[in-house]
Amino acid sequence: MGVKESFLVKNKQITLDNIAEKIGVSCTTVSRVLTGQSKKYRISDRTTEIVQQTARDLGYVPDQLARALRTKRTNTMGLVIPDISNPFFSTIARNIEIQARKVGNSIILADSQEDTQLEIESIRLLQSRKVDGLIVCPVGEESAHLKDIVNSGLPLVIIDRYFTDLDCAYVVSDNYHGALEAVEYFFQMNHRSIGYIQGRVNTSVNSERIRGYRDAHARFGQAVDESLIVGDSFGKRNGYIGAKILLAKSPRPTAIFAASNLISLGAMTAIQEEGLKIPEDISIISFDEQPYSEYLATPMTTVAQQTSETGEIAFKLLQSQIQNEGSPTTEGIILPTELVFRKSVKQLKHPT
């Protein structure tokens, strides 16, 4: 087989016909080589190599739209998360993207900015792009639009937060036991006045964490002081305001449990402004382990989640649904957490 004299196709997208014409083979052969079917159709290694090299030389880019029309798949998945600036969600997104690349898929990412309406709009946009499936981290209080996705038959996996009335696959952390273990540790260190800066209310994440907070009090025979539960979102500003409120109390609590990494950052800012030191003046534990947690001036005791695993498992659940059309999974996976002990909790001499 000889290669024809080189030619250029100017101002025009290179097609399979162009490649076939240049090297003197059929368009079908080129298509089979470039879709990885050389062995299936017994195309020689030499021909395969020439086709692939010619495609590279000509700058051939597969027409994904045409391929999607043939296969009825776009090899793209939609991902909607509440806050890309939050290291927790950015790590999940990164690992989902890594898994997608391994199988030749692409991810279209949308940031809902903790806004339900933006979440709904993002999902509609992704559906209009004909994604093969969706991974959504819901803002948290409404599920009607997610039920519509399930009813439409589009593969869906939700992460981090879930709805008891939504029949679809999900991957979440064991928020209840993570919070329970953290607050129990405060009690074991003789703390009895423990402030809790919560996240967005009416979300499964916050509900489970506050349940753990309350049950830890019950296990130690301690009534919950409702005035020590403050906050309404998972952001840094909420942590700052919540800590200011708690530190203004007289007597002030001896410990603070922050419901997220960003909440703990805001709380630490407020603590520093008040001229207080961790853990000498006040102890703190953060739900969420971050790369910087051990490098803070006072290394932070944290509740570590399996962030990377969350993204990988969510992707594989979605991929399974896509590959097995008509067999949607409703499997719920709860990943265990781990309390990472550092130096942000002081042991008191007596219960206070």
TAKASUL-V215835 format. One record per residue. N is the residue number from 1. RES is the residue in one letter. OMEGA is omega as a letter, one per 40 degrees, with the letter a starting at -180 (999 if undefined). BURIAL is 1 if it has 9 or more other C-alpha atoms within 8 Angstrom, else 0. D_CENTER is the distance of its C-alpha to the mean C-alpha in Angstrom with 2 decimals. Layout:
N_RES_OMEGA_BURIAL_D_CENTER, N_RES_OMEGA_BURIAL_D_CENTER
This chain:
1_M_i_0_50.88, 2_G_i_0_51.38, 3_V_a_0_49.07, 4_K_i_0_50.50, 5_E_a_0_51.21, 6_S_i_0_48.13, 7_F_i_0_47.45, 8_L_i_0_44.98, 9_V_a_0_43.39, 10_K_i_0_43.17, 11_N_a_0_40.95, 12_K_i_0_39.75, 13_Q_i_0_36.69, 14_I_a_1_37.57, 15_T_i_0_37.84, 16_L_i_1_38.45, 17_D_i_0_42.09, 18_N_a_0_42.38, 19_I_a_1_41.24, 20_A_a_1_43.49, 21_E_a_1_46.45, 22_K_a_1_46.16, 23_I_i_1_46.24, 24_G_i_1_48.42, 25_V_a_0_46.32, 26_S_i_0_45.19, 27_C_i_1_42.10, 28_T_i_0_41.10, 29_T_i_1_41.23, 30_V_a_1_39.03, 31_S_a_1_36.46, 32_R_i_1_36.47, 33_V_a_1_36.09, 34_L_i_1_33.20, 35_T_i_0_31.28, 36_G_a_0_31.81, 37_Q_a_1_34.64, 38_S_a_1_37.47, 39_K_a_0_38.11, 40_K_a_0_37.99, 41_Y_i_0_40.76, 42_R_i_0_42.57, 43_I_a_1_42.25, 44_S_i_0_43.65, 45_D_a_0_41.65, 46_R_i_0_43.91, 47_T_i_0_43.21, 48_T_a_1_39.48, 49_E_a_0_39.59, 50_I_i_1_41.72, 51_V_a_1_39.57, 52_Q_a_1_36.37, 53_Q_i_0_38.19, 54_T_i_1_39.81, 55_A_i_1_36.52, 56_R_a_0_35.20, 57_D_a_0_38.50, 58_L_a_1_38.51, 59_G_a_0_34.93, 60_Y_i_1_34.02, 61_V_a_0_30.66, 62_P_i_0_29.85, 63_D_a_0_30.08, 64_Q_i_0_26.74, 65_L_i_0_28.09, 66_A_i_0_31.10, 67_R_a_1_29.14, 68_A_i_1_26.90, 69_L_a_0_30.16, 70_R_a_0_31.50, 71_T_a_0_28.60, 72_K_i_0_27.04, 73_R_i_1_23.64, 74_T_a_1_22.03, 75_N_i_1_19.74, 76_T_i_1_16.94, 77_M_i_1_13.76, 78_G_i_1_12.21, 79_L_i_1_8.61, 80_V_i_1_8.61, 81_I_a_1_6.56, 82_P_a_1_9.00, 83_D_a_1_9.61, 84_I_i_1_9.18, 85_S_i_0_11.76, 86_N_a_0_9.91, 87_P_i_0_9.50, 88_F_a_1_6.88, 89_F_i_1_4.35, 90_S_i_1_6.64, 91_T_i_1_6.63, 92_I_a_1_3.48, 93_A_a_1_5.09, 94_R_a_1_8.23, 95_N_i_1_8.26, 96_I_i_1_7.79, 97_E_i_1_10.48, 98_I_i_0_12.53, 99_Q_a_1_12.79, 100_A_a_1_13.79, 101_R_a_1_16.40, 102_K_a_0_17.93, 103_V_i_0_19.06, 104_G_i_0_19.97, 105_N_i_1_17.34, 106_S_i_1_15.83, 107_I_i_1_12.68, 108_I_a_1_13.42, 109_L_i_0_10.88, 110_A_i_1_11.66, 111_D_a_1_11.14, 112_S_i_1_12.58, 113_Q_i_0_13.59, 114_E_a_0_13.44, 115_D_a_1_16.19, 116_T_a_1_16.72, 117_Q_i_0_19.23, 118_L_i_1_17.08, 119_E_i_1_14.44, 120_I_a_1_17.45, 121_E_a_0_18.84, 122_S_i_1_15.77, 123_I_i_1_15.70, 124_R_i_0_19.45, 125_L_a_0_19.31, 126_L_i_1_17.02, 127_Q_i_0_19.40, 128_S_i_0_22.29, 129_R_i_0_21.02, 130_K_i_0_21.42, 131_V_a_1_18.02, 132_D_a_1_18.31, 133_G_a_1_15.36, 134_L_i_1_12.32, 135_I_a_1_8.71, 136_V_i_1_8.33, 137_C_a_1_6.79, 138_P_i_1_10.45, 139_V_i_1_12.24, 140_G_a_1_14.16, 141_E_a_0_17.88, 142_E_a_0_18.74, 143_S_a_1_18.15, 144_A_a_0_21.13, 145_H_i_0_19.41, 146_L_i_0_16.96, 147_K_i_1_20.14, 148_D_i_0_21.67, 149_I_i_1_19.10, 150_V_a_1_19.81, 151_N_a_0_23.50, 152_S_a_0_23.45, 153_G_i_0_22.46, 154_L_i_1_19.48, 155_P_a_1_17.01, 156_L_i_1_13.99, 157_V_i_1_11.13, 158_I_a_1_9.27, 159_I_i_1_6.51, 160_D_i_1_7.06, 161_R_a_1_10.18, 162_Y_i_1_12.96, 163_F_a_0_16.55, 164_T_a_0_19.53, 165_D_a_0_21.34, 166_L_a_1_18.78, 167_D_i_0_19.69, 168_C_a_1_16.70, 169_A_i_1_14.40, 170_Y_i_1_11.51, 171_V_a_1_9.57, 172_V_i_1_9.79, 173_S_i_1_11.30, 174_D_a_1_15.04, 175_N_a_1_15.12, 176_Y_a_1_18.82, 177_H_i_1_20.09, 178_G_i_1_18.04, 179_A_i_1_19.73, 180_L_a_1_22.98, 181_E_a_1_23.31, 182_A_a_1_22.67, 183_V_i_1_25.26, 184_E_i_1_27.64, 185_Y_i_0_27.63, 186_F_a_1_28.79, 187_F_i_1_31.55, 188_Q_i_0_32.53, 189_M_i_1_32.99, 190_N_i_1_35.34, 191_H_i_1_33.24, 192_R_i_1_34.09, 193_S_a_1_33.07, 194_I_i_1_29.27, 195_G_i_1_27.50, 196_Y_i_1_24.08, 197_I_a_1_22.05, 198_Q_i_1_19.75, 199_G_a_1_16.78, 200_R_a_1_16.93, 201_V_i_1_19.54, 202_N_i_0_19.52, 203_T_a_1_15.84, 204_S_a_1_15.34, 205_V_a_1_13.46, 206_N_a_1_16.46, 207_S_i_1_19.00, 208_E_a_1_18.24, 209_R_i_1_18.26, 210_I_i_1_21.46, 211_R_i_1_22.97, 212_G_i_1_22.57, 213_Y_a_1_24.17, 214_R_a_1_27.03, 215_D_i_1_27.66, 216_A_i_1_27.94, 217_H_a_1_30.65, 218_A_a_1_32.37, 219_R_i_0_32.51, 220_F_i_0_34.33, 221_G_a_0_36.57, 222_Q_i_0_35.29, 223_A_i_0_35.10, 224_V_i_0_32.07, 225_D_a_0_33.09, 226_E_a_0_31.27, 227_S_i_0_32.03, 228_L_i_1_29.71, 229_I_a_1_26.61, 230_V_i_1_25.54, 231_G_a_1_22.73, 232_D_i_1_20.77, 233_S_a_1_17.40, 234_F_a_1_14.61, 235_G_a_1_15.99, 236_K_a_1_18.42, 237_R_i_0_21.37, 238_N_i_1_21.07, 239_G_i_1_21.21, 240_Y_a_1_24.25, 241_I_a_1_26.06, 242_G_i_1_25.38, 243_A_i_1_26.73, 244_K_i_1_29.71, 245_I_a_1_30.58, 246_L_a_1_30.41, 247_L_i_1_32.38, 248_A_a_0_35.04, 249_K_i_0_35.93, 250_S_e_0_39.16, 251_P_a_0_38.82, 252_R_i_1_35.28, 253_P_i_1_32.80, 254_T_a_1_32.78, 255_A_i_1_29.02, 256_I_i_1_25.74, 257_F_a_1_22.55, 258_A_a_1_19.65, 259_A_i_1_16.75, 260_S_i_1_14.13, 261_N_i_1_14.34, 262_L_i_1_15.29, 263_I_a_1_17.78, 264_S_i_1_19.34, 265_L_i_1_19.87, 266_G_i_1_21.66, 267_A_i_1_23.61, 268_M_i_1_24.77, 269_T_i_1_26.07, 270_A_i_1_28.07, 271_I_i_1_29.38, 272_Q_i_1_30.61, 273_E_a_0_32.27, 274_E_i_0_34.12, 275_G_a_0_35.54, 276_L_a_1_34.00, 277_K_i_1_32.74, 278_I_e_1_30.06, 279_P_a_1_31.06, 280_E_a_0_34.78, 281_D_i_0_34.61, 282_I_i_1_31.35, 283_S_a_1_28.70, 284_I_i_1_24.95, 285_I_i_1_21.91, 286_S_i_1_18.31, 287_F_a_1_15.42, 288_D_i_1_12.84, 289_E_i_1_14.16, 290_Q_a_0_14.04, 291_P_a_0_16.16, 292_Y_a_0_18.69, 293_S_a_1_19.17, 294_E_a_1_22.15, 295_Y_i_0_23.69, 296_L_i_0_24.26, 297_A_i_0_27.95, 298_T_a_1_27.50, 299_P_a_1_24.82, 300_M_i_1_22.36, 301_T_a_1_22.17, 302_T_i_1_18.59, 303_V_a_1_16.73, 304_A_i_1_14.44, 305_Q_i_1_11.33, 306_Q_a_1_10.53, 307_T_a_1_7.28, 308_S_a_1_8.38, 309_E_i_0_9.71, 310_T_i_1_6.86, 311_G_a_1_5.66, 312_E_a_1_9.44, 313_I_i_1_10.56, 314_A_i_1_8.67, 315_F_a_1_10.19, 316_K_i_0_13.43, 317_L_i_1_13.76, 318_L_i_1_13.55, 319_Q_i_0_15.88, 320_S_i_0_18.21, 321_Q_a_1_18.56, 322_I_a_1_19.37, 323_Q_a_0_21.87, 324_N_a_0_23.47, 325_E_i_0_24.32, 326_G_i_0_25.63, 327_S_a_0_23.99, 328_P_i_1_20.75, 329_T_i_0_19.12, 330_T_a_0_18.54, 331_E_i_0_17.48, 332_G_a_0_15.52, 333_I_i_0_14.12, 334_I_a_0_14.10, 335_L_a_1_13.35, 336_P_i_1_15.87, 337_T_i_1_15.57, 338_E_i_0_18.17, 339_L_a_1_20.30, 340_V_a_0_20.95, 341_F_i_0_24.45, 342_R_a_1_25.55, 343_K_a_1_28.09, 344_S_i_1_26.85, 345_V_i_1_28.63, 346_K_i_1_32.42, 347_Q_i_0_34.62, 348_L_a_1_37.19, 349_K_a_0_40.72, 350_H_i_0_41.00, 351_P_a_0_38.77, 352_T_999_0_38.64
